[in-house]
Amino acid sequence: MKYFLPTYDECVRICNTTDSAFYENKYVVDGYNVSLFNYRVAQYRDFVEPIKGEELSAFELRGLTFVFNEDGSVFKRFLLLQKFFNLNQTEDTLYDIVKNYTIKDIHNKEDGSIASFVELPNGNIVAKSKMSFESDQAVGINRVHRTNETVRKFVKWTVENDYVAVFEYVAPHNRIVLKYTEEELILLRVRDNSNGRYIDLEDIKEEIGSIRTAPLEELRDLDILIEECETVKDKEGWVLHCIDENGDDFFYKLKTRWYFDLHGLFTSDLYREHILVKYILNEEIDDIITQIPPEETEALERVDKIINVVKHELNVKSKEILDLNEIFNEMGRNKREFGMKHQKTPNFGYVMSMSNSKGLTEFDMAKKFIGSKYDKLEKCRKWLMEKDKSIFEYLIIEDVDE
């Protein structure tokens, strides 16, 4: 995979395209402006060609961070991990293609929160989760960095060498699926900030010292791993780091049947549209797509069309809520005055919810709206039919128990 490392201006342009899956969060950290980029309800083509007709890609817009000087110029850009996909999820990760790649290493798929560090113009190093400097995870990451001298020394070394250390933050109170007994940063990867290349951890083991790294699995054939996916327990899956036909790094994921079953992710829900919408809203649809055989093109196209509808409607609803929130801001966030004038205005309740709960965004509210309004099969089918009749082109609709 060749690395296209976008500039700040290119990232902003990608975010500003119609129905873009990408967005920017702005922070002030220790007095400096910092921008973080990420995506929501993104499809493969969003990453491949985020602006139609332009030679840009957006695989790096996943926690990509820009730190600014006081004069507004970019001080530094900090990479995270580029977006990669599950086996058989995209045309680039089809079995018939990746089976020919050389597997360089196999890592256990850790089950915590992504963590990294950025340097500010004043020399301070601060921790972040994928998209926040203020979340509970970011607080925990900072705590480990502050109290663990080995981690602190290693992070300082990476910053001085223009590398980015990417960790998984795990803790008993940060459980996703797997259990961890202590708060810890597990080193996943180290990237060269200048060109995106991955540094072989074996080459820098003296600097890593006693820091725990993501366990390397014994190298084995892809076919063997696929068989193990059906039987292994208590494991989310693996990340495979390969070398493609051009000699470039290529990553993809394998997830276990145990993990899918634990999350209730079943392809039997393909024709329960309200369940599919829930998966899309919860950012779980990738794992459903992975389980659909590549030759089932009609099913894949149908899911893609439903994602398109949901993504568009989320953006429309988010804009409506954001516009009303701007009116609230212009009124000095005076709830009494705002309520007197706009209590009966659509989205009033969502603006009030955002004002009462720190961290809630207009996108969170849009997800809540769609999730609650179309949570029944009949209502969801009617809504989707109104938006895109071709979703049901190949189907004979029968009664389905919810």
DRENDO-1510 file (C-alpha; in Angstrom, 1 decimal, always signed):
<recs>
REC; n; res; u; v; w
REC; 1; MET; +0.0; +0.0; +0.0 .
REC; 2; LYS; +1.5; +3.3; -1.1 .
REC; 3; TYR; +1.0; +6.1; +1.4 .
REC; 4; PHE; -0.8; +9.3; +0.3 .
REC; 5; LEU; -0.2; +11.7; +3.2 .
REC; 6; PRO; -2.7; +14.6; +2.7 .
REC; 7; THR; -2.0; +18.2; +3.7 .
REC; 8; TYR; -4.2; +20.0; +6.1 .
REC; 9; ASP; -5.9; +21.9; +3.3 .
REC; 10; GLU; -6.6; +18.6; +1.4 .
REC; 11; CYS; -8.1; +17.1; +4.5 .
REC; 12; VAL; -10.4; +20.1; +4.9 .
REC; 13; ARG; -11.5; +19.9; +1.3 .
REC; 14; ILE; -12.3; +16.2; +1.7 .
REC; 15; CYS; -14.4; +16.9; +4.7 .
REC; 16; ASN; -16.3; +19.7; +2.9 .
REC; 17; THR; -17.5; +17.6; -0.1 .
REC; 18; THR; -21.2; +16.8; -0.3 .
REC; 19; ASP; -22.2; +13.8; +1.9 .
REC; 20; SER; -18.6; +13.4; +3.0 .
REC; 21; ALA; -17.9; +10.6; +5.4 .
REC; 22; PHE; -15.0; +12.6; +6.9 .
REC; 23; TYR; -15.0; +15.3; +9.6 .
REC; 24; GLU; -12.7; +17.5; +11.6 .
REC; 25; ASN; -12.7; +18.1; +15.3 .
REC; 26; LYS; -10.9; +21.2; +16.6 .
REC; 27; TYR; -9.3; +21.5; +20.0 .
REC; 28; VAL; -7.2; +24.0; +22.0 .
REC; 29; VAL; -4.5; +22.1; +23.8 .
REC; 30; ASP; -2.2; +24.0; +26.2 .
REC; 31; GLY; -3.1; +27.1; +24.2 .
REC; 32; TYR; -2.4; +25.7; +20.7 .
REC; 33; ASN; -5.0; +24.8; +18.0 .
REC; 34; VAL; -5.1; +21.1; +17.1 .
REC; 35; SER; -7.2; +19.4; +14.5 .
REC; 36; LEU; -8.1; +15.7; +14.4 .
REC; 37; PHE; -9.7; +14.0; +11.4 .
REC; 38; ASN; -11.8; +10.9; +11.2 .
REC; 39; TYR; -14.7; +9.3; +9.4 .
REC; 40; ARG; -18.3; +8.1; +10.0 .
REC; 41; VAL; -20.3; +5.5; +8.1 .
REC; 42; ALA; -17.6; +5.4; +5.4 .
REC; 43; GLN; -17.5; +3.0; +2.5 .
REC; 44; TYR; -14.5; +1.7; +0.7 .
REC; 45; ARG; -14.9; +4.2; -2.2 .
REC; 46; ASP; -14.9; +7.1; +0.2 .
REC; 47; PHE; -11.3; +6.2; +1.0 .
REC; 48; VAL; -10.3; +5.5; -2.5 .
REC; 49; GLU; -11.7; +8.6; -4.1 .
REC; 50; PRO; -12.9; +11.1; -1.5 .
REC; 51; ILE; -13.2; +13.9; -4.1 .
REC; 52; LYS; -14.5; +12.6; -7.4 .
REC; 53; GLY; -12.0; +13.1; -10.2 .
REC; 54; GLU; -9.1; +14.1; -8.0 .
REC; 55; GLU; -6.0; +12.0; -7.3 .
REC; 56; LEU; -6.5; +12.0; -3.5 .
REC; 57; SER; -7.1; +9.2; -1.1 .
REC; 58; ALA; -8.3; +9.3; +2.5 .
REC; 59; PHE; -6.9; +6.1; +4.0 .
REC; 60; GLU; -4.9; +8.3; +6.5 .
REC; 61; LEU; -8.0; +10.2; +7.8 .
REC; 62; ARG; -8.3; +8.1; +10.8 .
REC; 63; GLY; -7.1; +10.0; +13.8 .
REC; 64; LEU; -4.8; +12.1; +11.6 .
REC; 65; THR; -3.7; +15.1; +13.7 .
REC; 66; PHE; -2.4; +18.6; +12.8 .
REC; 67; VAL; -0.8; +20.8; +15.5 .
REC; 68; PHE; -0.6; +24.6; +14.7 .
REC; 69; ASN; +1.8; +27.3; +15.6 .
REC; 70; GLU; +0.4; +30.5; +17.3 .
REC; 71; ASP; +0.5; +32.2; +13.9 .
REC; 72; GLY; -1.8; +29.6; +12.3 .
REC; 73; SER; +0.8; +27.7; +10.3 .
REC; 74; VAL; +1.1; +24.0; +10.7 .
REC; 75; PHE; +3.7; +23.0; +13.3 .
REC; 76; LYS; +3.6; +19.2; +12.8 .
REC; 77; ARG; +1.4; +16.5; +11.3 .
REC; 78; PHE; +1.0; +13.2; +13.3 .
REC; 79; LEU; -0.1; +10.0; +11.6 .
REC; 80; LEU; -2.0; +7.2; +13.3 .
REC; 81; LEU; -2.8; +3.9; +11.5 .
REC; 82; GLN; -4.2; +4.1; +8.0 .
REC; 83; LYS; -7.6; +2.5; +7.4 .
REC; 84; PHE; -7.5; -1.2; +6.5 .
REC; 85; PHE; -10.2; -3.7; +6.0 .
REC; 86; ASN; -11.4; -7.2; +6.7 .
REC; 87; LEU; -10.6; -10.1; +4.5 .
REC; 88; ASN; -13.1; -10.2; +1.6 .
REC; 89; GLN; -14.6; -6.8; +2.6 .
REC; 90; THR; -13.2; -4.9; -0.4 .
REC; 91; GLU; -11.9; -5.6; -3.9 .
REC; 92; ASP; -8.3; -5.2; -2.5 .
REC; 93; THR; -8.8; -7.7; +0.3 .
REC; 94; LEU; -10.4; -10.5; -1.6 .
REC; 95; TYR; -9.0; -13.9; -0.8 .
REC; 96; ASP; -7.9; -14.6; -4.4 .
REC; 97; ILE; -5.7; -11.4; -4.2 .
REC; 98; VAL; -4.2; -11.4; -0.8 .
REC; 99; LYS; -3.5; -15.2; -0.7 .
REC; 100; ASN; -0.5; -14.4; -3.0 .
REC; 101; TYR; +1.0; -11.8; -0.6 .
REC; 102; THR; +3.9; -12.7; +1.7 .
REC; 103; ILE; +2.8; -12.5; +5.3 .
REC; 104; LYS; +5.4; -10.5; +7.2 .
REC; 105; ASP; +3.9; -10.8; +10.7 .
REC; 106; ILE; +0.6; -11.7; +12.4 .
REC; 107; HIS; -0.5; -9.7; +15.4 .
REC; 108; ASN; -3.3; -10.5; +17.9 .
REC; 109; LYS; -6.1; -8.0; +17.4 .
REC; 110; GLU; -6.0; -6.1; +20.8 .
REC; 111; ASP; -9.3; -5.1; +22.2 .
REC; 112; GLY; -8.9; -1.6; +23.8 .
REC; 113; SER; -8.7; +2.0; +22.6 .
REC; 114; ILE; -6.1; +3.3; +20.2 .
REC; 115; ALA; -3.6; +5.7; +21.8 .
REC; 116; SER; -0.8; +8.0; +20.5 .
REC; 117; PHE; +1.1; +11.2; +21.4 .
REC; 118; VAL; +1.6; +14.6; +19.8 .
REC; 119; GLU; +4.2; +17.3; +20.4 .
REC; 120; LEU; +3.2; +20.9; +20.9 .
REC; 121; PRO; +5.3; +23.9; +19.8 .
REC; 122; ASN; +6.3; +24.5; +23.4 .
REC; 123; GLY; +7.9; +21.0; +23.5 .
REC; 124; ASN; +5.2; +19.4; +25.7 .
REC; 125; ILE; +4.1; +15.9; +24.7 .
REC; 126; VAL; +0.4; +15.1; +25.2 .
REC; 127; ALA; -1.6; +11.9; +24.8 .
REC; 128; LYS; -4.7; +11.4; +22.8 .
REC; 129; SER; -7.2; +8.7; +22.1 .
REC; 130; LYS; -8.2; +8.3; +18.4 .
REC; 131; MET; -10.3; +11.5; +18.4 .
REC; 132; SER; -10.0; +13.2; +21.8 .
REC; 133; PHE; -7.6; +14.8; +24.2 .
REC; 134; GLU; -10.3; +14.9; +26.9 .
REC; 135; SER; -12.0; +11.5; +26.9 .
REC; 136; ASP; -11.7; +9.0; +29.8 .
REC; 137; GLN; -9.4; +7.0; +27.6 .
REC; 138; ALA; -7.2; +10.0; +26.9 .
REC; 139; VAL; -7.0; +10.7; +30.7 .
REC; 140; GLY; -5.9; +7.1; +31.3 .
REC; 141; ILE; -3.3; +7.2; +28.5 .
REC; 142; ASN; -1.8; +10.4; +30.0 .
REC; 143; ARG; -1.8; +8.7; +33.4 .
REC; 144; VAL; +0.2; +5.8; +32.1 .
REC; 145; HIS; +2.6; +8.1; +30.3 .
REC; 146; ARG; +3.1; +10.2; +33.4 .
REC; 147; THR; +3.7; +7.3; +35.8 .
REC; 148; ASN; +5.6; +4.9; +33.6 .
REC; 149; GLU; +9.2; +6.1; +33.0 .
REC; 150; THR; +9.9; +3.5; +30.3 .
REC; 151; VAL; +6.9; +4.6; +28.3 .
REC; 152; ARG; +7.7; +8.3; +28.8 .
REC; 153; LYS; +11.3; +7.8; +27.7 .
REC; 154; PHE; +10.3; +5.8; +24.6 .
REC; 155; VAL; +7.6; +8.3; +23.5 .
REC; 156; LYS; +10.1; +11.1; +23.8 .
REC; 157; TRP; +12.6; +9.1; +21.6 .
REC; 158; THR; +10.0; +8.6; +18.9 .
REC; 159; VAL; +9.0; +12.3; +18.9 .
REC; 160; GLU; +12.6; +13.3; +18.6 .
REC; 161; ASN; +13.1; +11.0; +15.6 .
REC; 162; ASP; +9.9; +12.1; +13.9 .
REC; 163; TYR; +8.3; +8.7; +14.5 .
REC; 164; VAL; +4.8; +8.0; +15.8 .
REC; 165; ALA; +4.3; +5.3; +18.4 .
REC; 166; VAL; +0.8; +3.8; +18.2 .
REC; 167; PHE; -0.4; +1.9; +21.3 .
REC; 168; GLU; -3.6; +0.1; +22.5 .
REC; 169; TYR; -4.8; +1.4; +25.8 .
REC; 170; VAL; -6.3; -1.4; +27.9 .
REC; 171; ALA; -7.6; -1.4; +31.4 .
REC; 172; PRO; -10.1; -3.4; +33.5 .
REC; 173; HIS; -12.4; -0.3; +33.4 .
REC; 174; ASN; -12.0; +0.0; +29.6 .
REC; 175; ARG; -13.3; -3.4; +28.6 .
REC; 176; ILE; -14.7; -3.8; +25.1 .
REC; 177; VAL; -14.9; -7.6; +24.9 .
REC; 178; LEU; -11.7; -9.1; +26.3 .
REC; 179; LYS; -10.7; -8.8; +29.9 .
REC; 180; TYR; -7.5; -7.0; +31.0 .
REC; 181; THR; -6.3; -7.0; +34.6 .
REC; 182; GLU; -4.3; -3.7; +34.7 .
REC; 183; GLU; -4.1; -0.3; +33.0 .
REC; 184; GLU; -1.4; -0.5; +30.3 .
REC; 185; LEU; -0.2; +0.7; +26.9 .
REC; 186; ILE; +0.5; -2.1; +24.5 .
REC; 187; LEU; +2.8; -1.0; +21.6 .
REC; 188; LEU; +1.2; -1.9; +18.2 .
REC; 189; ARG; +3.2; -0.1; +15.6 .
REC; 190; VAL; +5.8; +2.7; +15.0 .
REC; 191; ARG; +5.5; +4.8; +11.9 .
REC; 192; ASP; +7.9; +7.2; +10.2 .
REC; 193; ASN; +6.0; +10.5; +10.3 .
REC; 194; SER; +7.7; +11.7; +7.1 .
REC; 195; ASN; +6.7; +9.0; +4.7 .
REC; 196; GLY; +4.2; +6.7; +6.5 .
REC; 197; ARG; +6.5; +3.6; +6.5 .
REC; 198; TYR; +6.3; +1.2; +9.4 .
REC; 199; ILE; +9.4; +0.6; +11.5 .
REC; 200; ASP; +10.3; -3.0; +12.3 .
REC; 201; LEU; +10.0; -3.2; +16.1 .
REC; 202; GLU; +12.9; -5.7; +16.2 .
REC; 203; ASP; +15.2; -2.9; +14.8 .
REC; 204; ILE; +14.3; -0.6; +17.8 .
REC; 205; LYS; +13.9; -3.2; +20.6 .
REC; 206; GLU; +16.6; -1.5; +22.7 .
REC; 207; GLU; +14.5; +1.7; +22.7 .
REC; 208; ILE; +11.3; -0.2; +23.4 .
REC; 209; GLY; +12.8; -1.9; +26.4 .
REC; 210; SER; +10.3; -3.5; +28.7 .
REC; 211; ILE; +7.2; -2.0; +27.1 .
REC; 212; ARG; +4.7; -4.7; +26.2 .
REC; 213; THR; +4.2; -5.2; +22.4 .
REC; 214; ALA; +1.2; -6.7; +20.7 .
REC; 215; PRO; +1.9; -10.5; +20.7 .
REC; 216; LEU; +3.3; -11.8; +17.5 .
REC; 217; GLU; +1.7; -15.0; +16.3 .
REC; 218; GLU; +3.5; -17.9; +14.8 .
REC; 219; LEU; +3.7; -17.4; +11.0 .
REC; 220; ARG; +1.2; -19.7; +9.2 .
REC; 221; ASP; -0.7; -19.9; +5.9 .
REC; 222; LEU; -3.8; -17.8; +5.4 .
REC; 223; ASP; -5.9; -20.9; +4.9 .
REC; 224; ILE; -4.9; -22.2; +8.3 .
REC; 225; LEU; -5.8; -18.9; +9.9 .
REC; 226; ILE; -9.2; -19.0; +8.2 .
REC; 227; GLU; -9.9; -22.4; +9.6 .
REC; 228; GLU; -8.8; -21.3; +13.1 .
REC; 229; CYS; -11.3; -18.4; +12.8 .
REC; 230; GLU; -14.1; -20.9; +13.1 .
REC; 231; THR; -13.0; -22.6; +16.2 .
REC; 232; VAL; -10.7; -20.3; +18.3 .
REC; 233; LYS; -12.3; -18.8; +21.5 .
REC; 234; ASP; -11.6; -15.6; +23.5 .
REC; 235; LYS; -9.9; -13.8; +20.6 .
REC; 236; GLU; -11.2; -11.0; +18.4 .
REC; 237; GLY; -8.9; -12.0; +15.6 .
REC; 238; TRP; -5.7; -11.0; +13.9 .
REC; 239; VAL; -4.1; -8.2; +11.9 .
REC; 240; LEU; -2.0; -9.5; +9.0 .
REC; 241; HIS; +0.9; -7.3; +7.9 .
REC; 242; CYS; +1.9; -8.4; +4.4 .
REC; 243; ILE; +4.1; -7.4; +1.5 .
REC; 244; ASP; +2.1; -6.9; -1.7 .
REC; 245; GLU; +3.2; -7.6; -5.3 .
REC; 246; ASN; +4.9; -4.1; -5.4 .
REC; 247; GLY; +6.9; -4.7; -2.2 .
REC; 248; ASP; +4.7; -2.3; -0.3 .
REC; 249; ASP; +3.1; -2.8; +3.2 .
REC; 250; PHE; -0.4; -4.2; +3.1 .
REC; 251; PHE; -2.7; -4.8; +6.1 .
REC; 252; TYR; -5.9; -6.6; +6.5 .
REC; 253; LYS; -7.9; -8.1; +9.4 .
REC; 254; LEU; -9.3; -11.5; +10.2 .
REC; 255; LYS; -12.0; -11.8; +12.8 .
REC; 256; THR; -13.2; -15.0; +14.6 .
REC; 257; ARG; -16.6; -16.6; +14.6 .
REC; 258; TRP; -16.5; -16.3; +18.4 .
REC; 259; TYR; -16.2; -12.5; +18.1 .
REC; 260; PHE; -19.1; -12.3; +15.6 .
REC; 261; ASP; -21.3; -14.5; +17.7 .
REC; 262; LEU; -20.6; -12.5; +20.9 .
REC; 263; HIS; -21.6; -9.3; +19.2 .
REC; 264; GLY; -24.6; -10.9; +17.5 .
REC; 265; LEU; -23.4; -10.1; +14.0 .
REC; 266; PHE; -25.2; -12.4; +11.7 .
REC; 267; THR; -25.7; -12.4; +7.9 .
REC; 268; SER; -29.2; -13.8; +8.7 .
REC; 269; ASP; -30.1; -10.1; +9.4 .
REC; 270; LEU; -29.4; -9.1; +5.8 .
REC; 271; TYR; -33.2; -8.9; +5.0 .
REC; 272; ARG; -34.2; -7.3; +8.3 .
REC; 273; GLU; -33.5; -3.7; +7.2 .
REC; 274; HIS; -34.1; -2.2; +10.6 .
REC; 275; ILE; -31.3; -4.4; +12.0 .
REC; 276; LEU; -29.0; -3.5; +9.2 .
REC; 277; VAL; -29.6; +0.2; +9.9 .
REC; 278; LYS; -28.7; -0.4; +13.5 .
REC; 279; TYR; -25.4; -2.1; +12.4 .
REC; 280; ILE; -24.7; +0.9; +10.2 .
REC; 281; LEU; -25.4; +3.4; +13.0 .
REC; 282; ASN; -23.2; +1.4; +15.4 .
REC; 283; GLU; -20.3; +1.2; +12.9 .
REC; 284; GLU; -20.6; -2.6; +12.8 .
REC; 285; ILE; -21.6; -3.0; +9.2 .
REC; 286; ASP; -18.0; -3.8; +8.1 .
REC; 287; ASP; -18.2; -7.1; +10.0 .
REC; 288; ILE; -21.5; -8.0; +8.3 .
REC; 289; ILE; -20.1; -7.3; +4.8 .
REC; 290; THR; -17.1; -9.5; +5.6 .
REC; 291; GLN; -19.4; -12.5; +6.1 .
REC; 292; ILE; -21.1; -12.1; +2.8 .
REC; 293; PRO; -19.5; -14.2; +0.1 .
REC; 294; PRO; -17.9; -12.0; -2.7 .
REC; 295; GLU; -20.0; -13.8; -5.3 .
REC; 296; GLU; -23.2; -12.5; -3.7 .
REC; 297; THR; -23.0; -9.3; -5.6 .
REC; 298; GLU; -26.7; -8.5; -5.3 .
REC; 299; ALA; -26.6; -8.7; -1.5 .
REC; 300; LEU; -23.4; -6.6; -1.4 .
REC; 301; GLU; -24.9; -3.9; -3.7 .
REC; 302; ARG; -28.0; -3.8; -1.6 .
REC; 303; VAL; -26.2; -3.3; +1.7 .
REC; 304; ASP; -24.1; -0.6; -0.1 .
REC; 305; LYS; -27.3; +1.2; -1.2 .
REC; 306; ILE; -28.7; +1.1; +2.4 .
REC; 307; ILE; -25.4; +2.6; +3.7 .
REC; 308; ASN; -25.7; +5.4; +1.1 .
REC; 309; VAL; -29.2; +6.3; +2.3 .
REC; 310; VAL; -28.3; +6.2; +6.0 .
REC; 311; LYS; -25.1; +8.2; +5.4 .
REC; 312; HIS; -27.0; +10.9; +3.4 .
REC; 313; GLU; -29.8; +11.2; +5.9 .
REC; 314; LEU; -27.4; +11.4; +8.8 .
REC; 315; ASN; -25.6; +14.3; +7.1 .
REC; 316; VAL; -28.9; +16.1; +6.4 .
REC; 317; LYS; -30.2; +15.6; +10.0 .
REC; 318; SER; -26.8; +16.7; +11.4 .
REC; 319; LYS; -26.9; +19.9; +9.4 .
REC; 320; GLU; -30.4; +20.7; +10.6 .
REC; 321; ILE; -29.4; +20.2; +14.2 .
REC; 322; LEU; -26.2; +22.1; +13.8 .
REC; 323; ASP; -28.0; +25.1; +12.2 .
REC; 324; LEU; -30.5; +25.2; +15.1 .
REC; 325; ASN; -27.6; +25.0; +17.6 .
REC; 326; GLU; -26.0; +28.0; +15.9 .
REC; 327; ILE; -29.1; +30.0; +16.6 .
REC; 328; PHE; -28.9; +28.9; +20.2 .
REC; 329; ASN; -25.3; +30.1; +20.2 .
REC; 330; GLU; -26.3; +33.4; +18.7 .
REC; 331; MET; -28.8; +33.8; +21.6 .
REC; 332; GLY; -26.0; +33.5; +24.1 .
REC; 333; ARG; -27.1; +29.9; +24.9 .
REC; 334; ASN; -29.9; +31.4; +27.0 .
REC; 335; LYS; -32.1; +28.3; +27.4 .
REC; 336; ARG; -35.2; +30.3; +28.6 .
REC; 337; GLU; -35.2; +32.7; +25.7 .
REC; 338; PHE; -34.3; +29.9; +23.2 .
REC; 339; GLY; -37.1; +27.7; +24.6 .
REC; 340; MET; -39.7; +30.5; +24.3 .
REC; 341; LYS; -38.9; +31.0; +20.6 .
REC; 342; HIS; -38.0; +27.5; +19.4 .
REC; 343; GLN; -39.6; +25.0; +21.7 .
REC; 344; LYS; -41.8; +23.7; +18.9 .
REC; 345; THR; -39.1; +23.8; +16.3 .
REC; 346; PRO; -38.0; +20.4; +15.0 .
REC; 347; ASN; -34.7; +19.3; +16.7 .
REC; 348; PHE; -35.2; +21.6; +19.7 .
REC; 349; GLY; -34.8; +18.6; +22.1 .
REC; 350; TYR; -31.6; +17.5; +20.4 .
REC; 351; VAL; -30.0; +20.9; +20.8 .
REC; 352; MET; -31.0; +20.9; +24.5 .
REC; 353; SER; -29.6; +17.4; +24.9 .
REC; 354; MET; -26.3; +18.6; +23.4 .
REC; 355; SER; -26.2; +21.6; +25.8 .
REC; 356; ASN; -26.9; +19.3; +28.9 .
REC; 357; SER; -24.4; +16.6; +28.1 .
REC; 358; LYS; -20.7; +17.3; +27.5 .
REC; 359; GLY; -19.3; +15.5; +24.4 .
REC; 360; LEU; -22.6; +14.9; +22.5 .
REC; 361; THR; -22.5; +16.1; +18.9 .
REC; 362; GLU; -25.1; +16.9; +16.3 .
REC; 363; PHE; -24.0; +13.6; +14.6 .
REC; 364; ASP; -24.8; +11.7; +17.8 .
REC; 365; MET; -28.2; +13.3; +17.8 .
REC; 366; ALA; -28.8; +12.4; +14.2 .
REC; 367; LYS; -28.0; +8.8; +14.9 .
REC; 368; LYS; -30.4; +8.8; +17.8 .
REC; 369; PHE; -33.1; +10.2; +15.6 .
REC; 370; ILE; -32.7; +7.7; +12.8 .
REC; 371; GLY; -32.2; +4.8; +15.3 .
REC; 372; SER; -35.4; +5.6; +17.2 .
REC; 373; LYS; -37.6; +6.6; +14.2 .
REC; 374; TYR; -36.8; +3.5; +12.0 .
REC; 375; ASP; -36.3; +0.9; +14.6 .
REC; 376; LYS; -39.2; -1.3; +13.4 .
REC; 377; LEU; -39.0; -3.4; +10.2 .
REC; 378; GLU; -42.1; -2.0; +8.5 .
REC; 379; LYS; -41.3; +1.6; +9.2 .
REC; 380; CYS; -37.7; +1.1; +8.1 .
REC; 381; ARG; -38.7; -0.6; +4.8 .
REC; 382; LYS; -41.1; +2.2; +4.0 .
REC; 383; TRP; -38.5; +4.8; +4.7 .
REC; 384; LEU; -35.8; +3.1; +2.6 .
REC; 385; MET; -38.3; +2.5; -0.2 .
REC; 386; GLU; -39.1; +6.2; -0.4 .
REC; 387; LYS; -35.3; +7.0; -0.6 .
REC; 388; ASP; -34.2; +4.3; -3.0 .
REC; 389; LYS; -36.7; +1.8; -4.5 .
REC; 390; SER; -33.8; -0.1; -6.1 .
REC; 391; ILE; -32.9; -1.5; -2.7 .
REC; 392; PHE; -35.8; -3.9; -3.0 .
REC; 393; GLU; -35.4; -4.5; -6.7 .
REC; 394; TYR; -34.3; -8.2; -6.3 .
REC; 395; LEU; -36.5; -9.0; -3.3 .
REC; 396; ILE; -39.8; -10.6; -2.8 .
REC; 397; ILE; -40.8; -9.0; +0.5 .
REC; 398; GLU; -42.4; -11.5; +2.9 .
REC; 399; ASP; -43.5; -11.1; +6.5 .
REC; 400; VAL; -40.5; -11.3; +8.8 .
REC; 401; ASP; -40.8; -11.7; +12.6 .
REC; 402; GLU; -38.9; -8.9; +14.3 .
</recs>
